Amino acid sequence: MTPEEAVTLQKIGKDLRKSFAAIIVKTFLFPLYAVCFYKAVNILRKKPRGWMMGINMTILILLFLMASALTSIDISNFVTLINTTFVHNSGTVLDTKYGEASNATFNRVLVIDAVYGYMTVLGDAIIIWRVSAFWNQGKRRWVLFLLYTMLLGSLITAFLLNYCVARLGTELFLGGFQDPPFCRNIQITSYAMPAATTFVATSLIGITFWSVFLIPLQIFQLIISLS
């Protein structure tokens, strides 16, 4: 084995390790997600039919289809890398076969980056809708304005990320932008904005749970202790 082949084989090993780890994690998480999707659909079907129920059902189905597509792409990339580098074209130089495998999986990586941004926006939209059911009264409405602004920021970030993927996709390295700095910052923001939105919305739901359920429980316990 030449030194060049050793370096190429090391790159292939790193790619296989990363792909295999992603597949293992999704193998455990995807069935749980499918069960949650099934239960959520059943709950929505029992709700009165209306435009809001239709929107929520559409978002849930889209999220499930996107998650299924991303999982399928990960598995397809893993199989393509093995078949191209180790199974087919036994007479071809290893470095050439690795280049062919990278080219074959590159467009799928672009799809993953593009779809992920919209998945986070749709997921945050459902969470914010649930928050609005509790915080859409009185002076507390300003909180919803903050969440809507953050959701709009996530949507704009998703559009800009798609622009970077479509125009500068060749600059991707291991699924991330290295140059130009604008696209690198947009990709980082596409991870940070949904995480911040989910954190704020989940915190508001937790505050609502505390004020609606735990405080009356404490009053009930106080009454019992005094009786």
PATI-92727 format. One record per residue (C-alpha): residue number from 0; residue in one letter; z, y, x. Coordinates in steps of 0.25 Angstrom, whole numbers, plus 5000, padded with zeros to 4 digits. Layout:
BEGIN
[NUM, A, [Z, Y, X]] ...
//
This chain:
BEGIN
[0, M, [5000, 5000, 5000]] [1, T, [4996, 5013, 5005]] [2, P, [5005, 5025, 5006]] [3, E, [4997, 5032, 4995]] [4, E, [4998, 5020, 4986]] [5, A, [5013, 5020, 4988]] [6, V, [5014, 5034, 4984]] [7, T, [5005, 5032, 4971]] [8, L, [5014, 5019, 4968]] [9, Q, [5026, 5028, 4968]] [10, K, [5020, 5038, 4959]] [11, I, [5016, 5027, 4949]] [12, G, [5030, 5021, 4950]] [13, K, [5037, 5035, 4947]] [14, D, [5027, 5036, 4935]] [15, L, [5030, 5022, 4930]] [16, R, [5045, 5025, 4931]] [17, K, [5044, 5038, 4923]] [18, S, [5035, 5032, 4912]] [19, F, [5044, 5019, 4911]] [20, A, [5057, 5027, 4910]] [21, A, [5050, 5036, 4899]] [22, I, [5046, 5024, 4891]] [23, I, [5059, 5017, 4892]] [24, V, [5067, 5029, 4887]] [25, K, [5057, 5031, 4875]] [26, T, [5058, 5016, 4872]] [27, F, [5072, 5018, 4869]] [28, L, [5071, 5031, 4862]] [29, F, [5058, 5030, 4854]] [30, P, [5064, 5019, 4845]] [31, L, [5076, 5028, 4842]] [32, Y, [5067, 5039, 4839]] [33, A, [5058, 5031, 4830]] [34, V, [5071, 5027, 4822]] [35, C, [5075, 5041, 4821]] [36, F, [5061, 5045, 4816]] [37, Y, [5061, 5034, 4806]] [38, K, [5075, 5039, 4800]] [39, A, [5070, 5053, 4800]] [40, V, [5058, 5050, 4793]] [41, N, [5066, 5042, 4782]] [42, I, [5076, 5054, 4781]] [43, L, [5064, 5064, 4779]] [44, R, [5057, 5055, 4768]] [45, K, [5070, 5056, 4760]] [46, K, [5070, 5071, 4760]] [47, P, [5063, 5079, 4749]] [48, R, [5048, 5080, 4752]] [49, G, [5044, 5094, 4756]] [50, W, [5037, 5102, 4767]] [51, M, [5049, 5101, 4777]] [52, M, [5050, 5086, 4775]] [53, G, [5036, 5085, 4778]] [54, I, [5037, 5094, 4791]] [55, N, [5049, 5086, 4796]] [56, M, [5042, 5073, 4793]] [57, T, [5029, 5077, 4801]] [58, I, [5037, 5082, 4813]] [59, L, [5045, 5069, 4813]] [60, I, [5032, 5061, 4813]] [61, L, [5026, 5070, 4823]] [62, L, [5037, 5068, 4833]] [63, F, [5037, 5053, 4831]] [64, L, [5022, 5052, 4834]] [65, M, [5024, 5061, 4846]] [66, A, [5035, 5053, 4852]] [67, S, [5027, 5040, 4849]] [68, A, [5015, 5046, 4856]] [69, L, [5023, 5051, 4868]] [70, T, [5030, 5037, 4870]] [71, S, [5016, 5030, 4869]] [72, I, [5011, 5040, 4880]] [73, D, [5022, 5036, 4889]] [74, I, [5020, 5021, 4887]] [75, S, [5005, 5023, 4889]] [76, N, [5006, 5031, 4902]] [77, F, [5015, 5020, 4907]] [78, V, [5005, 5009, 4904]] [79, T, [4994, 5017, 4909]] [80, L, [5000, 5020, 4923]] [81, I, [5003, 5005, 4924]] [82, N, [4990, 5000, 4920]] [83, T, [4982, 5010, 4928]] [84, T, [4990, 5009, 4941]] [85, F, [4993, 4994, 4942]] [86, V, [4985, 4986, 4932]] [87, H, [4971, 4992, 4931]] [88, N, [4961, 4995, 4942]] [89, S, [4968, 4986, 4953]] [90, G, [4958, 4990, 4963]] [91, T, [4960, 5005, 4962]] [92, V, [4969, 5013, 4971]] [93, L, [4983, 5015, 4966]] [94, D, [4982, 5030, 4967]] [95, T, [4969, 5031, 4959]] [96, K, [4975, 5022, 4948]] [97, Y, [4988, 5031, 4948]] [98, G, [4979, 5043, 4946]] [99, E, [4971, 5037, 4935]] [100, A, [4984, 5033, 4928]] [101, S, [4990, 5047, 4930]] [102, N, [4977, 5053, 4924]] [103, A, [4977, 5043, 4912]] [104, T, [4992, 5047, 4909]] [105, F, [4991, 5062, 4911]] [106, N, [4985, 5066, 4898]] [107, R, [4996, 5058, 4891]] [108, V, [5006, 5066, 4899]] [109, L, [5000, 5079, 4894]] [110, V, [5001, 5074, 4879]] [111, I, [5016, 5071, 4882]] [112, D, [5019, 5085, 4887]] [113, A, [5011, 5091, 4875]] [114, V, [5017, 5083, 4864]] [115, Y, [5031, 5084, 4869]] [116, G, [5032, 5099, 4867]] [117, Y, [5028, 5097, 4852]] [118, M, [5038, 5086, 4850]] [119, T, [5050, 5095, 4854]] [120, V, [5045, 5106, 4845]] [121, L, [5044, 5096, 4833]] [122, G, [5058, 5090, 4836]] [123, D, [5064, 5104, 4837]] [124, A, [5058, 5108, 4824]] [125, I, [5065, 5097, 4817]] [126, I, [5078, 5100, 4823]] [127, I, [5077, 5115, 4820]] [128, W, [5074, 5112, 4806]] [129, R, [5087, 5104, 4804]] [130, V, [5094, 5116, 4811]] [131, S, [5088, 5125, 4801]] [132, A, [5094, 5117, 4789]] [133, F, [5108, 5121, 4794]] [134, W, [5106, 5135, 4801]] [135, N, [5096, 5142, 4791]] [136, Q, [5107, 5150, 4784]] [137, G, [5113, 5163, 4787]] [138, K, [5115, 5170, 4801]] [139, R, [5113, 5156, 4807]] [140, R, [5098, 5157, 4805]] [141, W, [5096, 5164, 4819]] [142, V, [5098, 5150, 4825]] [143, L, [5086, 5145, 4818]] [144, F, [5078, 5157, 4824]] [145, L, [5082, 5152, 4838]] [146, L, [5078, 5138, 4835]] [147, Y, [5065, 5142, 4829]] [148, T, [5062, 5151, 4841]] [149, M, [5065, 5139, 4851]] [150, L, [5056, 5130, 4843]] [151, L, [5045, 5140, 4844]] [152, G, [5047, 5141, 4859]] [153, S, [5046, 5126, 4860]] [154, L, [5033, 5126, 4852]] [155, I, [5027, 5137, 4861]] [156, T, [5032, 5129, 4873]] [157, A, [5025, 5117, 4867]] [158, F, [5012, 5125, 4865]] [159, L, [5013, 5130, 4880]] [160, L, [5015, 5116, 4885]] [161, N, [5003, 5111, 4878]] [162, Y, [4995, 5122, 4884]] [163, C, [5000, 5118, 4898]] [164, V, [4997, 5104, 4896]] [165, A, [4983, 5107, 4890]] [166, R, [4979, 5117, 4901]] [167, L, [4987, 5113, 4913]] [168, G, [4990, 5098, 4911]] [169, T, [4985, 5094, 4924]] [170, E, [4997, 5101, 4931]] [171, L, [5006, 5091, 4924]] [172, F, [5014, 5082, 4934]] [173, L, [5023, 5071, 4929]] [174, G, [5022, 5077, 4915]] [175, G, [5027, 5091, 4919]] [176, F, [5020, 5104, 4924]] [177, Q, [5022, 5108, 4938]] [178, D, [5012, 5120, 4937]] [179, P, [5010, 5130, 4932]] [180, P, [5024, 5135, 4930]] [181, F, [5021, 5140, 4916]] [182, C, [5018, 5126, 4911]] [183, R, [5030, 5120, 4919]] [184, N, [5039, 5130, 4912]] [185, I, [5033, 5127, 4899]] [186, Q, [5035, 5112, 4900]] [187, I, [5050, 5115, 4904]] [188, T, [5052, 5124, 4892]] [189, S, [5045, 5113, 4883]] [190, Y, [5057, 5104, 4887]] [191, A, [5068, 5115, 4886]] [192, M, [5064, 5122, 4873]] [193, P, [5065, 5110, 4864]] [194, A, [5078, 5105, 4871]] [195, A, [5084, 5119, 4869]] [196, T, [5080, 5119, 4854]] [197, T, [5085, 5105, 4851]] [198, F, [5098, 5109, 4858]] [199, V, [5100, 5122, 4850]] [200, A, [5096, 5115, 4837]] [201, T, [5105, 5103, 4839]] [202, S, [5117, 5112, 4842]] [203, L, [5115, 5119, 4829]] [204, I, [5115, 5106, 4822]] [205, G, [5127, 5102, 4829]] [206, I, [5134, 5115, 4825]] [207, T, [5130, 5113, 4810]] [208, F, [5136, 5099, 4811]] [209, W, [5149, 5104, 4816]] [210, S, [5150, 5115, 4806]] [211, V, [5146, 5106, 4794]] [212, F, [5152, 5093, 4797]] [213, L, [5163, 5094, 4807]] [214, I, [5171, 5107, 4802]] [215, P, [5172, 5101, 4788]] [216, L, [5177, 5088, 4794]] [217, Q, [5188, 5096, 4802]] [218, I, [5192, 5103, 4789]] [219, F, [5193, 5090, 4782]] [220, Q, [5202, 5084, 4793]] [221, L, [5211, 5096, 4793]] [222, I, [5213, 5094, 4778]] [223, I, [5216, 5080, 4780]] [224, S, [5226, 5083, 4790]] [225, L, [5233, 5093, 4782]] [226, S, [5234, 5084, 4769]] 
//
